[in-house]
């Protein structure tokens, strides 16, 4: 049976004041420890220097920045298999609505008994499609609103 990857969540809660303060302090300290190329360098065990590549440093600083702003944070490995609850949480949907999307095959999933694990990549592809469709609809609505305003705007007074 497929085992969903463990998704590390800030325990499905907002960070505490102490967590926010420590994340902000750590973020500032790491920002000062950045090398000229954007990586991180700090002391390791036995006086060895540990160097992190810029992309890894960016991820860590970004993570701490979100916590410092009081946001809940979820780390999901790219190849992760998500439970329907985890996928619903990421999309900000109810699990029952997500179930409807799965039944309509709008999001690929792997039936495994009573479970329906979803690949993280498939979930993000659906989210991109959904967000793109929403943006197009909002842009069209804004265009129509501007056309309406232009059509019904009072004409300038002629003297």
C-alpha positions as CSV (number, residue, x, y, z in Angstrom):
1,X,0.0,0.0,0.0
2,X,1.2,3.5,-0.8
3,X,2.4,5.5,2.1
4,X,1.9,9.3,1.8
5,X,5.0,11.3,2.3
6,X,5.1,13.0,5.7
7,X,4.2,16.7,5.2
8,X,5.8,18.9,7.8
9,X,3.3,21.4,9.0
10,X,3.7,24.0,11.6
11,X,1.2,21.8,13.4
12,X,-1.8,23.3,11.5
13,X,-1.6,26.4,13.6
14,X,-0.2,29.9,13.5
15,X,3.3,30.2,15.0
16,X,3.5,31.4,18.6
17,X,5.0,34.8,19.5
18,X,8.2,33.0,20.6
19,X,8.4,31.2,17.3
20,X,7.8,34.4,15.4
21,X,10.5,36.2,17.4
22,X,13.0,33.4,17.0
23,X,12.4,33.0,13.3
24,X,12.8,36.8,12.8
25,X,16.1,36.7,14.8
26,X,17.4,33.7,12.9
27,X,16.4,35.2,9.6
28,X,18.4,38.4,10.4
29,X,21.4,36.4,11.5
30,X,21.3,34.2,8.4
31,X,21.0,37.3,6.2
32,X,24.2,38.6,7.8
33,X,25.9,35.2,7.3
34,X,25.3,35.2,3.6
35,X,28.5,35.1,1.5
36,X,29.1,37.5,-1.4
37,X,27.7,34.8,-3.8
38,X,24.5,34.5,-1.7
39,X,25.3,31.2,0.0
40,X,25.4,30.6,3.7
41,X,28.6,29.8,5.7
42,X,28.7,28.9,9.3
43,X,30.6,26.8,11.9
44,X,30.0,23.1,12.0
45,X,31.3,20.4,14.2
46,X,35.0,20.1,14.8
47,X,35.5,23.7,13.6
48,X,34.6,22.7,10.1
49,X,32.9,25.4,8.0
50,X,29.6,24.5,6.5
51,X,28.6,26.1,3.2
52,X,25.1,26.1,1.8
53,X,24.4,26.8,-1.8
54,X,22.5,30.1,-2.6
55,X,19.3,28.2,-3.6
56,X,19.3,26.3,-0.3
57,X,20.1,29.5,1.6
58,X,17.2,31.3,-0.1
59,X,14.8,28.5,0.8
60,X,15.8,28.6,4.5
61,X,15.7,32.4,4.7
62,X,12.3,32.5,2.9
63,X,10.9,29.8,5.3
64,X,12.0,31.8,8.3
65,X,10.6,35.0,6.8
66,X,7.2,33.4,6.5
67,X,7.2,32.2,10.1
68,X,8.5,35.6,11.2
69,X,5.4,37.2,9.5
70,X,3.2,34.9,11.5
71,X,2.2,32.6,8.6
72,X,1.6,28.9,8.8
73,X,4.1,27.0,6.7
74,X,4.0,23.6,5.0
75,X,7.0,22.0,3.4
76,X,6.1,19.5,0.8
77,X,8.8,17.6,-1.1
78,X,8.2,17.8,-4.9
79,X,7.7,14.0,-5.3
80,X,5.4,13.7,-2.3
81,X,2.2,11.8,-2.4
82,X,-0.5,13.8,-0.5
83,X,-3.5,12.6,1.3
84,X,-6.8,14.2,0.3
85,X,-6.8,16.2,3.5
86,X,-3.3,17.6,2.8
87,X,-4.3,18.4,-0.8
88,X,-7.5,20.1,0.3
89,X,-5.5,22.2,2.8
90,X,-3.0,23.3,0.2
91,X,-5.8,24.3,-2.2
92,X,-7.9,25.8,0.6
93,X,-10.8,23.6,-0.3
94,X,-13.1,21.3,1.7
95,X,-12.1,17.6,1.5
96,X,-15.6,16.9,0.0
97,X,-15.2,19.4,-2.8
98,X,-11.7,18.0,-3.5
99,X,-13.4,14.5,-3.6
100,X,-15.7,15.9,-6.3
101,X,-12.8,17.1,-8.3
102,X,-11.1,13.7,-8.0
103,X,-14.3,11.9,-9.1
104,X,-14.4,14.2,-12.2
105,X,-10.7,13.3,-12.9
106,X,-9.8,17.0,-12.8
107,X,-6.8,16.1,-10.6
108,X,-5.0,12.8,-11.3
109,X,-4.8,10.5,-8.3
110,X,-3.9,6.9,-7.6
111,X,-6.7,4.9,-6.1
112,X,-5.3,2.7,-3.4
113,X,-8.1,1.0,-1.5
114,X,-10.1,3.7,0.3
115,X,-7.2,6.2,-0.1
116,X,-6.7,8.5,-3.1
117,X,-3.2,9.7,-2.9
118,X,-2.3,12.7,-5.1
119,X,1.1,13.6,-6.5
120,X,2.2,17.0,-5.4
121,X,3.1,17.9,-9.0
122,X,-0.4,17.0,-10.2
123,X,-1.9,19.1,-7.5
124,X,0.3,22.1,-8.4
125,X,-0.6,21.6,-12.1
126,X,-4.3,21.7,-11.3
127,X,-3.7,24.8,-9.1
128,X,-1.9,26.6,-11.9
129,X,-4.7,25.8,-14.4
130,X,-7.3,26.9,-11.8
131,X,-5.5,30.1,-11.0
132,X,-4.9,30.9,-14.7
133,X,-8.7,30.4,-15.4
134,X,-9.5,32.7,-12.5
135,X,-7.1,35.4,-13.7
136,X,-8.5,35.3,-17.2
137,X,-12.1,35.6,-15.9
138,X,-11.1,38.5,-13.6
139,X,-9.3,40.3,-16.4
140,X,-12.3,39.9,-18.7
141,X,-14.6,41.2,-15.9
142,X,-12.3,44.2,-15.4
143,X,-12.3,44.9,-19.2
144,X,-16.1,44.8,-19.3
145,X,-16.3,47.1,-16.3
146,X,-14.1,49.6,-18.1
147,X,-16.2,49.4,-21.3
148,X,-19.3,49.9,-19.2
149,X,-17.8,52.9,-17.5
150,X,-16.8,54.4,-20.8
151,X,-20.2,53.8,-22.3
152,X,-22.1,55.3,-19.5
153,X,-19.8,58.2,-18.6
154,X,-21.4,61.6,-18.9
155,X,-20.4,63.5,-22.0
156,X,-18.5,66.7,-21.4
157,X,-20.7,69.8,-21.3
158,X,-20.6,71.8,-24.5
159,X,-20.6,75.6,-24.0
